[in-house]
């Protein structure tokens, strides 16, 4: 992955489009909207059920999130399962790649992926 400037992270809110391991990404069902918004030193957004937030550290293409916190609403199981998968994936993010129309977050081994598109 090529190092890029981080300004593009702040240009959009991002909507999760796909989640999963490389080669087996699964699309996010249309009834769920998971968003990600970068601010100076922290992120926030809405998962499949709750609002969430975390601090992050950015160093070139390396990106790490610290202890995701979230509200504690209960939702139906499909939403809760997706939310757990998303939070677990965020905890393993090690790198990112930013392109004009997408943001891809990778795990340490580059296997697990979160794929986002700009969200209006």
TORBA-352424 format. One record per atom (N, C-alpha, C): residue number from 1; residue in three letters; atom name; x, y, z. Coordinates in nm, 3 decimals, decimal comma, m for minus. Layout:
# residues N
{r NUM 'ALA' 'CA' {X Y Z}};
...
# end
This chain:
# residues 120
{r 1 'UNK' 'N' {0,084 m0,118 0,000}};
{r 1 'UNK' 'CA' {0,000 0,000 0,000}};
{r 1 'UNK' 'C' {0,088 0,124 0,000}};
{r 2 'UNK' 'N' {0,049 0,221 m0,073}};
{r 2 'UNK' 'CA' {0,126 0,344 m0,086}};
{r 2 'UNK' 'C' {0,080 0,443 0,019}};
{r 3 'UNK' 'N' {0,176 0,512 0,079}};
{r 3 'UNK' 'CA' {0,141 0,614 0,178}};
{r 3 'UNK' 'C' {0,063 0,725 0,110}};
{r 4 'UNK' 'N' {m0,035 0,777 0,174}};
{r 4 'UNK' 'CA' {m0,114 0,885 0,120}};
{r 4 'UNK' 'C' {m0,141 0,986 0,230}};
{r 5 'UNK' 'N' {m0,180 1,104 0,189}};
{r 5 'UNK' 'CA' {m0,215 1,206 0,287}};
{r 5 'UNK' 'C' {m0,349 1,169 0,348}};
{r 6 'UNK' 'N' {m0,368 1,208 0,472}};
{r 6 'UNK' 'CA' {m0,491 1,169 0,542}};
{r 6 'UNK' 'C' {m0,606 1,267 0,525}};
{r 7 'UNK' 'N' {m0,586 1,378 0,452}};
{r 7 'UNK' 'CA' {m0,694 1,477 0,439}};
{r 7 'UNK' 'C' {m0,820 1,417 0,379}};
{r 8 'UNK' 'N' {m0,805 1,320 0,289}};
{r 8 'UNK' 'CA' {m0,920 1,259 0,225}};
{r 8 'UNK' 'C' {m1,011 1,186 0,322}};
{r 9 'UNK' 'N' {m0,956 1,142 0,433}};
{r 9 'UNK' 'CA' {m1,039 1,074 0,533}};
{r 9 'UNK' 'C' {m1,147 1,167 0,588}};
{r 10 'UNK' 'N' {m1,117 1,296 0,593}};
{r 10 'UNK' 'CA' {m1,207 1,393 0,653}};
{r 10 'UNK' 'C' {m1,307 1,452 0,553}};
{r 11 'UNK' 'N' {m1,289 1,424 0,425}};
{r 11 'UNK' 'CA' {m1,372 1,487 0,323}};
{r 11 'UNK' 'C' {m1,514 1,431 0,319}};
{r 12 'UNK' 'N' {m1,531 1,311 0,368}};
{r 12 'UNK' 'CA' {m1,661 1,245 0,361}};
{r 12 'UNK' 'C' {m1,695 1,180 0,494}};
{r 13 'UNK' 'N' {m1,823 1,155 0,510}};
{r 13 'UNK' 'CA' {m1,865 1,049 0,600}};
{r 13 'UNK' 'C' {m1,858 0,925 0,512}};
{r 14 'UNK' 'N' {m1,828 0,811 0,572}};
{r 14 'UNK' 'CA' {m1,813 0,689 0,497}};
{r 14 'UNK' 'C' {m1,921 0,589 0,536}};
{r 15 'UNK' 'N' {m1,971 0,515 0,438}};
{r 15 'UNK' 'CA' {m2,073 0,413 0,462}};
{r 15 'UNK' 'C' {m2,013 0,277 0,429}};
{r 16 'UNK' 'N' {m2,024 0,183 0,524}};
{r 16 'UNK' 'CA' {m1,970 0,049 0,504}};
{r 16 'UNK' 'C' {m2,049 m0,023 0,395}};
{r 17 'UNK' 'N' {m1,978 m0,072 0,294}};
{r 17 'UNK' 'CA' {m2,041 m0,143 0,184}};
{r 17 'UNK' 'C' {m2,020 m0,294 0,193}};
{r 18 'UNK' 'N' {m1,899 m0,335 0,239}};
{r 18 'UNK' 'CA' {m1,867 m0,477 0,247}};
{r 18 'UNK' 'C' {m1,776 m0,503 0,366}};
{r 19 'UNK' 'N' {m1,784 m0,625 0,419}};
{r 19 'UNK' 'CA' {m1,703 m0,666 0,533}};
{r 19 'UNK' 'C' {m1,662 m0,811 0,514}};
{r 20 'UNK' 'N' {m1,542 m0,846 0,560}};
{r 20 'UNK' 'CA' {m1,503 m0,986 0,556}};
{r 20 'UNK' 'C' {m1,361 m1,009 0,514}};
{r 21 'UNK' 'N' {m1,324 m1,134 0,502}};
{r 21 'UNK' 'CA' {m1,188 m1,168 0,459}};
{r 21 'UNK' 'C' {m1,171 m1,147 0,309}};
{r 22 'UNK' 'N' {m1,049 m1,121 0,270}};
{r 22 'UNK' 'CA' {m1,014 m1,103 0,129}};
{r 22 'UNK' 'C' {m1,063 m1,222 0,050}};
{r 23 'UNK' 'N' {m1,131 m1,197 m0,059}};
{r 23 'UNK' 'CA' {m1,184 m1,306 m0,142}};
{r 23 'UNK' 'C' {m1,320 m1,355 m0,100}};
{r 24 'UNK' 'N' {m1,367 m1,313 0,017}};
{r 24 'UNK' 'CA' {m1,498 m1,357 0,065}};
{r 24 'UNK' 'C' {m1,574 m1,242 0,129}};
{r 25 'UNK' 'N' {m1,558 m1,123 0,072}};
{r 25 'UNK' 'CA' {m1,630 m1,008 0,125}};
{r 25 'UNK' 'C' {m1,780 m1,031 0,113}};
{r 26 'UNK' 'N' {m1,854 m0,985 0,213}};
{r 26 'UNK' 'CA' {m1,999 m0,994 0,204}};
{r 26 'UNK' 'C' {m2,057 m0,853 0,211}};
{r 27 'UNK' 'N' {m2,155 m0,825 0,125}};
{r 27 'UNK' 'CA' {m2,215 m0,692 0,125}};
{r 27 'UNK' 'C' {m2,297 m0,670 0,251}};
{r 28 'UNK' 'N' {m2,308 m0,546 0,289}};
{r 28 'UNK' 'CA' {m2,391 m0,507 0,403}};
{r 28 'UNK' 'C' {m2,536 m0,506 0,354}};
{r 29 'UNK' 'N' {m2,626 m0,577 0,421}};
{r 29 'UNK' 'CA' {m2,766 m0,577 0,379}};
{r 29 'UNK' 'C' {m2,822 m0,434 0,375}};
{r 30 'UNK' 'N' {m2,907 m0,404 0,278}};
{r 30 'UNK' 'CA' {m2,955 m0,267 0,260}};
{r 30 'UNK' 'C' {m3,034 m0,211 0,378}};
{r 31 'UNK' 'N' {m3,087 m0,298 0,464}};
{r 31 'UNK' 'CA' {m3,163 m0,247 0,579}};
{r 31 'UNK' 'C' {m3,072 m0,192 0,689}};
{r 32 'UNK' 'N' {m2,942 m0,211 0,677}};
{r 32 'UNK' 'CA' {m2,847 m0,161 0,778}};
{r 32 'UNK' 'C' {m2,758 m0,053 0,719}};
{r 33 'UNK' 'N' {m2,735 0,051 0,795}};
{r 33 'UNK' 'CA' {m2,643 0,156 0,756}};
{r 33 'UNK' 'C' {m2,537 0,168 0,864}};
{r 34 'UNK' 'N' {m2,412 0,146 0,826}};
{r 34 'UNK' 'CA' {m2,299 0,161 0,918}};
{r 34 'UNK' 'C' {m2,212 0,272 0,863}};
{r 35 'UNK' 'N' {m2,191 0,376 0,945}};
{r 35 'UNK' 'CA' {m2,116 0,492 0,899}};
{r 35 'UNK' 'C' {m1,988 0,511 0,981}};
{r 36 'UNK' 'N' {m1,896 0,585 0,923}};
{r 36 'UNK' 'CA' {m1,768 0,617 0,986}};
{r 36 'UNK' 'C' {m1,734 0,760 0,951}};
{r 37 'UNK' 'N' {m1,705 0,841 1,052}};
{r 37 'UNK' 'CA' {m1,668 0,981 1,033}};
{r 37 'UNK' 'C' {m1,538 1,007 1,107}};
{r 38 'UNK' 'N' {m1,436 1,053 1,036}};
{r 38 'UNK' 'CA' {m1,309 1,088 1,098}};
{r 38 'UNK' 'C' {m1,312 1,232 1,143}};
{r 39 'UNK' 'N' {m1,265 1,255 1,262}};
{r 39 'UNK' 'CA' {m1,245 1,389 1,316}};
{r 39 'UNK' 'C' {m1,101 1,392 1,366}};
{r 40 'UNK' 'N' {m1,057 1,504 1,412}};
{r 40 'UNK' 'CA' {m0,918 1,515 1,460}};
{r 40 'UNK' 'C' {m0,895 1,421 1,578}};
{r 41 'UNK' 'N' {m0,825 1,311 1,556}};
{r 41 'UNK' 'CA' {m0,788 1,220 1,662}};
{r 41 'UNK' 'C' {m0,894 1,121 1,706}};
{r 42 'UNK' 'N' {m1,013 1,128 1,648}};
{r 42 'UNK' 'CA' {m1,118 1,034 1,687}};
{r 42 'UNK' 'C' {m1,212 1,006 1,571}};
{r 43 'UNK' 'N' {m1,284 0,897 1,584}};
{r 43 'UNK' 'CA' {m1,388 0,862 1,488}};
{r 43 'UNK' 'C' {m1,521 0,854 1,561}};
{r 44 'UNK' 'N' {m1,626 0,861 1,484}};
{r 44 'UNK' 'CA' {m1,759 0,837 1,536}};
{r 44 'UNK' 'C' {m1,845 0,787 1,421}};
{r 45 'UNK' 'N' {m1,958 0,730 1,457}};
{r 45 'UNK' 'CA' {m2,047 0,682 1,353}};
{r 45 'UNK' 'C' {m2,163 0,606 1,412}};
{r 46 'UNK' 'N' {m2,238 0,545 1,322}};
{r 46 'UNK' 'CA' {m2,351 0,462 1,360}};
{r 46 'UNK' 'C' {m2,323 0,321 1,309}};
{r 47 'UNK' 'N' {m2,337 0,226 1,398}};
{r 47 'UNK' 'CA' {m2,323 0,087 1,356}};
{r 47 'UNK' 'C' {m2,462 0,035 1,320}};
{r 48 'UNK' 'N' {m2,478 m0,093 1,308}};
{r 48 'UNK' 'CA' {m2,608 m0,149 1,271}};
{r 48 'UNK' 'C' {m2,715 m0,122 1,375}};
{r 49 'UNK' 'N' {m2,672 m0,092 1,499}};
{r 49 'UNK' 'CA' {m2,768 m0,068 1,607}};
{r 49 'UNK' 'C' {m2,735 0,058 1,687}};
{r 50 'UNK' 'N' {m2,611 0,073 1,728}};
{r 50 'UNK' 'CA' {m2,570 0,179 1,821}};
{r 50 'UNK' 'C' {m2,482 0,285 1,757}};
{r 51 'UNK' 'N' {m2,470 0,396 1,825}};
{r 51 'UNK' 'CA' {m2,371 0,497 1,790}};
{r 51 'UNK' 'C' {m2,241 0,454 1,857}};
{r 52 'UNK' 'N' {m2,128 0,485 1,793}};
{r 52 'UNK' 'CA' {m1,999 0,444 1,848}};
{r 52 'UNK' 'C' {m1,895 0,555 1,830}};
{r 53 'UNK' 'N' {m1,781 0,536 1,897}};
{r 53 'UNK' 'CA' {m1,673 0,634 1,892}};
{r 53 'UNK' 'C' {m1,544 0,564 1,933}};
{r 54 'UNK' 'N' {m1,431 0,622 1,894}};
{r 54 'UNK' 'CA' {m1,301 0,569 1,932}};
{r 54 'UNK' 'C' {m1,194 0,671 1,898}};
{r 55 'UNK' 'N' {m1,081 0,661 1,963}};
{r 55 'UNK' 'CA' {m0,963 0,737 1,925}};
{r 55 'UNK' 'C' {m0,891 0,657 1,817}};
{r 56 'UNK' 'N' {m0,808 0,725 1,738}};
{r 56 'UNK' 'CA' {m0,729 0,652 1,639}};
{r 56 'UNK' 'C' {m0,591 0,715 1,629}};
{r 57 'UNK' 'N' {m0,499 0,636 1,574}};
{r 57 'UNK' 'CA' {m0,363 0,682 1,548}};
{r 57 'UNK' 'C' {m0,332 0,655 1,401}};
{r 58 'UNK' 'N' {m0,283 0,757 1,332}};
{r 58 'UNK' 'CA' {m0,254 0,749 1,190}};
{r 58 'UNK' 'C' {m0,107 0,778 1,167}};
{r 59 'UNK' 'N' {m0,040 0,690 1,093}};
{r 59 'UNK' 'CA' {0,102 0,708 1,060}};
{r 59 'UNK' 'C' {0,124 0,657 0,919}};
{r 60 'UNK' 'N' {0,119 0,748 0,821}};
{r 60 'UNK' 'CA' {0,129 0,706 0,681}};
{r 60 'UNK' 'C' {0,011 0,617 0,648}};
{r 61 'UNK' 'N' {0,036 0,498 0,593}};
{r 61 'UNK' 'CA' {m0,075 0,408 0,560}};
{r 61 'UNK' 'C' {m0,122 0,325 0,680}};
{r 62 'UNK' 'N' {m0,053 0,341 0,793}};
{r 62 'UNK' 'CA' {m0,090 0,264 0,912}};
{r 62 'UNK' 'C' {m0,200 0,338 0,989}};
{r 63 'UNK' 'N' {m0,299 0,262 1,031}};
{r 63 'UNK' 'CA' {m0,414 0,318 1,103}};
{r 63 'UNK' 'C' {m0,453 0,219 1,211}};
{r 64 'UNK' 'N' {m0,468 0,269 1,333}};
{r 64 'UNK' 'CA' {m0,511 0,183 1,445}};
{r 64 'UNK' 'C' {m0,617 0,256 1,525}};
{r 65 'UNK' 'N' {m0,718 0,181 1,564}};
{r 65 'UNK' 'CA' {m0,824 0,234 1,649}};
{r 65 'UNK' 'C' {m0,802 0,186 1,791}};
{r 66 'UNK' 'N' {m0,839 0,270 1,886}};
{r 66 'UNK' 'CA' {m0,826 0,234 2,027}};
{r 66 'UNK' 'C' {m0,964 0,216 2,087}};
{r 67 'UNK' 'N' {m0,984 0,114 2,162}};
{r 67 'UNK' 'CA' {m1,104 0,086 2,242}};
{r 67 'UNK' 'C' {m1,230 0,154 2,191}};
{r 68 'UNK' 'N' {m1,303 0,084 2,108}};
{r 68 'UNK' 'CA' {m1,430 0,136 2,057}};
{r 68 'UNK' 'C' {m1,531 0,139 2,170}};
{r 69 'UNK' 'N' {m1,596 0,252 2,188}};
{r 69 'UNK' 'CA' {m1,705 0,266 2,284}};
{r 69 'UNK' 'C' {m1,835 0,283 2,207}};
{r 70 'UNK' 'N' {m1,945 0,245 2,267}};
{r 70 'UNK' 'CA' {m2,074 0,254 2,197}};
{r 70 'UNK' 'C' {m2,187 0,271 2,297}};
{r 71 'UNK' 'N' {m2,298 0,324 2,247}};
{r 71 'UNK' 'CA' {m2,420 0,325 2,327}};
{r 71 'UNK' 'C' {m2,463 0,180 2,346}};
{r 72 'UNK' 'N' {m2,561 0,156 2,429}};
{r 72 'UNK' 'CA' {m2,596 0,018 2,465}};
{r 72 'UNK' 'C' {m2,741 m0,016 2,435}};
{r 73 'UNK' 'N' {m2,790 0,027 2,320}};
{r 73 'UNK' 'CA' {m2,925 m0,012 2,280}};
{r 73 'UNK' 'C' {m2,923 m0,158 2,235}};
{r 74 'UNK' 'N' {m3,032 m0,225 2,255}};
{r 74 'UNK' 'CA' {m3,046 m0,363 2,207}};
{r 74 'UNK' 'C' {m3,132 m0,360 2,081}};
{r 75 'UNK' 'N' {m3,090 m0,437 1,984}};
{r 75 'UNK' 'CA' {m3,163 m0,449 1,858}};
{r 75 'UNK' 'C' {m3,184 m0,596 1,828}};
{r 76 'UNK' 'N' {m3,254 m0,624 1,722}};
{r 76 'UNK' 'CA' {m3,274 m0,763 1,681}};
{r 76 'UNK' 'C' {m3,141 m0,826 1,645}};
{r 77 'UNK' 'N' {m3,136 m0,956 1,653}};
{r 77 'UNK' 'CA' {m3,011 m1,029 1,638}};
{r 77 'UNK' 'C' {m2,935 m1,003 1,508}};
{r 78 'UNK' 'N' {m2,996 m0,993 1,392}};
{r 78 'UNK' 'CA' {m2,913 m0,967 1,273}};
{r 78 'UNK' 'C' {m2,831 m0,838 1,287}};
{r 79 'UNK' 'N' {m2,891 m0,735 1,345}};
{r 79 'UNK' 'CA' {m2,820 m0,608 1,366}};
{r 79 'UNK' 'C' {m2,709 m0,624 1,469}};
{r 80 'UNK' 'N' {m2,737 m0,694 1,576}};
{r 80 'UNK' 'CA' {m2,636 m0,712 1,682}};
{r 80 'UNK' 'C' {m2,518 m0,795 1,632}};
{r 81 'UNK' 'N' {m2,545 m0,897 1,552}};
{r 81 'UNK' 'CA' {m2,438 m0,980 1,497}};
{r 81 'UNK' 'C' {m2,350 m0,897 1,404}};
{r 82 'UNK' 'N' {m2,411 m0,819 1,317}};
{r 82 'UNK' 'CA' {m2,335 m0,734 1,225}};
{r 82 'UNK' 'C' {m2,253 m0,631 1,303}};
{r 83 'UNK' 'N' {m2,312 m0,573 1,406}};
{r 83 'UNK' 'CA' {m2,242 m0,475 1,488}};
{r 83 'UNK' 'C' {m2,120 m0,540 1,556}};
{r 84 'UNK' 'N' {m2,137 m0,659 1,613}};
{r 84 'UNK' 'CA' {m2,023 m0,728 1,676}};
{r 84 'UNK' 'C' {m1,912 m0,756 1,575}};
{r 85 'UNK' 'N' {m1,950 m0,800 1,456}};
{r 85 'UNK' 'CA' {m1,850 m0,826 1,351}};
{r 85 'UNK' 'C' {m1,776 m0,698 1,313}};
{r 86 'UNK' 'N' {m1,849 m0,590 1,301}};
{r 86 'UNK' 'CA' {m1,789 m0,462 1,264}};
{r 86 'UNK' 'C' {m1,692 m0,413 1,372}};
{r 87 'UNK' 'N' {m1,735 m0,414 1,497}};
{r 87 'UNK' 'CA' {m1,647 m0,369 1,606}};
{r 87 'UNK' 'C' {m1,523 m0,458 1,617}};
{r 88 'UNK' 'N' {m1,540 m0,588 1,598}};
{r 88 'UNK' 'CA' {m1,425 m0,679 1,602}};
{r 88 'UNK' 'C' {m1,328 m0,648 1,488}};
{r 89 'UNK' 'N' {m1,381 m0,619 1,370}};
{r 89 'UNK' 'CA' {m1,296 m0,585 1,256}};
{r 89 'UNK' 'C' {m1,221 m0,454 1,282}};
{r 90 'UNK' 'N' {m1,290 m0,354 1,337}};
{r 90 'UNK' 'CA' {m1,223 m0,227 1,368}};
{r 90 'UNK' 'C' {m1,106 m0,249 1,464}};
{r 91 'UNK' 'N' {m1,123 m0,339 1,559}};
{r 91 'UNK' 'CA' {m1,017 m0,365 1,658}};
{r 91 'UNK' 'C' {m0,892 m0,423 1,594}};
{r 92 'UNK' 'N' {m0,905 m0,484 1,476}};
{r 92 'UNK' 'CA' {m0,790 m0,547 1,410}};
{r 92 'UNK' 'C' {m0,733 m0,466 1,294}};
{r 93 'UNK' 'N' {m0,789 m0,348 1,269}};
{r 93 'UNK' 'CA' {m0,739 m0,266 1,158}};
{r 93 'UNK' 'C' {m0,595 m0,224 1,185}};
{r 94 'UNK' 'N' {m0,513 m0,236 1,083}};
{r 94 'UNK' 'CA' {m0,371 m0,197 1,090}};
{r 94 'UNK' 'C' {m0,333 m0,098 0,981}};
{r 95 'UNK' 'N' {m0,407 m0,096 0,871}};
{r 95 'UNK' 'CA' {m0,369 m0,012 0,758}};
{r 95 'UNK' 'C' {m0,494 0,030 0,680}};
{r 96 'UNK' 'N' {m0,476 0,132 0,599}};
{r 96 'UNK' 'CA' {m0,585 0,177 0,514}};
{r 96 'UNK' 'C' {m0,533 0,214 0,377}};
{r 97 'UNK' 'N' {m0,626 0,216 0,283}};
{r 97 'UNK' 'CA' {m0,597 0,264 0,148}};
{r 97 'UNK' 'C' {m0,714 0,353 0,109}};
{r 98 'UNK' 'N' {m0,682 0,472 0,063}};
{r 98 'UNK' 'CA' {m0,783 0,571 0,028}};
{r 98 'UNK' 'C' {m0,778 0,595 m0,122}};
{r 99 'UNK' 'N' {m0,893 0,580 m0,185}};
{r 99 'UNK' 'CA' {m0,908 0,615 m0,326}};
{r 99 'UNK' 'C' {m1,024 0,711 m0,334}};
{r 100 'UNK' 'N' {m1,043 0,774 m0,447}};
{r 100 'UNK' 'CA' {m1,144 0,879 m0,459}};
{r 100 'UNK' 'C' {m1,282 0,834 m0,415}};
{r 101 'UNK' 'N' {m1,320 0,712 m0,450}};
{r 101 'UNK' 'CA' {m1,456 0,667 m0,423}};
{r 101 'UNK' 'C' {m1,465 0,556 m0,321}};
{r 102 'UNK' 'N' {m1,352 0,527 m0,251}};
{r 102 'UNK' 'CA' {m1,361 0,423 m0,149}};
{r 102 'UNK' 'C' {m1,245 0,431 m0,050}};
{r 103 'UNK' 'N' {m1,276 0,381 0,068}};
{r 103 'UNK' 'CA' {m1,181 0,370 0,178}};
{r 103 'UNK' 'C' {m1,179 0,223 0,218}};
{r 104 'UNK' 'N' {m1,060 0,163 0,215}};
{r 104 'UNK' 'CA' {m1,047 0,023 0,251}};
{r 104 'UNK' 'C' {m0,960 0,013 0,375}};
{r 105 'UNK' 'N' {m1,008 m0,058 0,477}};
{r 105 'UNK' 'CA' {m0,934 m0,081 0,600}};
{r 105 'UNK' 'C' {m0,892 m0,228 0,603}};
{r 106 'UNK' 'N' {m0,765 m0,252 0,640}};
{r 106 'UNK' 'CA' {m0,708 m0,387 0,638}};
{r 106 'UNK' 'C' {m0,663 m0,429 0,777}};
{r 107 'UNK' 'N' {m0,668 m0,560 0,803}};
{r 107 'UNK' 'CA' {m0,612 m0,617 0,926}};
{r 107 'UNK' 'C' {m0,461 m0,626 0,912}};
{r 108 'UNK' 'N' {m0,395 m0,671 1,018}};
{r 108 'UNK' 'CA' {m0,249 m0,680 1,020}};
{r 108 'UNK' 'C' {m0,197 m0,767 0,906}};
{r 109 'UNK' 'N' {m0,263 m0,874 0,876}};
{r 109 'UNK' 'CA' {m0,217 m0,964 0,771}};
{r 109 'UNK' 'C' {m0,271 m0,922 0,633}};
{r 110 'UNK' 'N' {m0,348 m0,816 0,630}};
{r 110 'UNK' 'CA' {m0,405 m0,771 0,504}};
{r 110 'UNK' 'C' {m0,519 m0,858 0,455}};
{r 111 'UNK' 'N' {m0,567 m0,945 0,541}};
{r 111 'UNK' 'CA' {m0,671 m1,040 0,500}};
{r 111 'UNK' 'C' {m0,813 m0,988 0,522}};
{r 112 'UNK' 'N' {m0,838 m0,932 0,638}};
{r 112 'UNK' 'CA' {m0,973 m0,885 0,667}};
{r 112 'UNK' 'C' {m0,989 m0,742 0,617}};
{r 113 'UNK' 'N' {m1,106 m0,717 0,562}};
{r 113 'UNK' 'CA' {m1,127 m0,589 0,496}};
{r 113 'UNK' 'C' {m1,261 m0,529 0,538}};
{r 114 'UNK' 'N' {m1,258 m0,397 0,554}};
{r 114 'UNK' 'CA' {m1,380 m0,318 0,563}};
{r 114 'UNK' 'C' {m1,376 m0,221 0,446}};
{r 115 'UNK' 'N' {m1,475 m0,225 0,361}};
{r 115 'UNK' 'CA' {m1,479 m0,142 0,242}};
{r 115 'UNK' 'C' {m1,590 m0,039 0,255}};
{r 116 'UNK' 'N' {m1,552 0,089 0,249}};
{r 116 'UNK' 'CA' {m1,646 0,200 0,264}};
{r 116 'UNK' 'C' {m1,654 0,279 0,135}};
{r 117 'UNK' 'N' {m1,770 0,342 0,115}};
{r 117 'UNK' 'CA' {m1,790 0,439 0,006}};
{r 117 'UNK' 'C' {m1,834 0,571 0,070}};
{r 118 'UNK' 'N' {m1,814 0,683 0,000}};
{r 118 'UNK' 'CA' {m1,862 0,811 0,056}};
{r 118 'UNK' 'C' {m2,012 0,803 0,085}};
{r 119 'UNK' 'N' {m2,052 0,868 0,193}};
{r 119 'UNK' 'CA' {m2,192 0,867 0,236}};
{r 119 'UNK' 'C' {m2,242 1,010 0,234}};
{r 120 'UNK' 'N' {m2,348 1,031 0,168}};
{r 120 'UNK' 'CA' {m2,404 1,167 0,155}};
{r 120 'UNK' 'C' {m2,502 1,197 0,264}};
# end
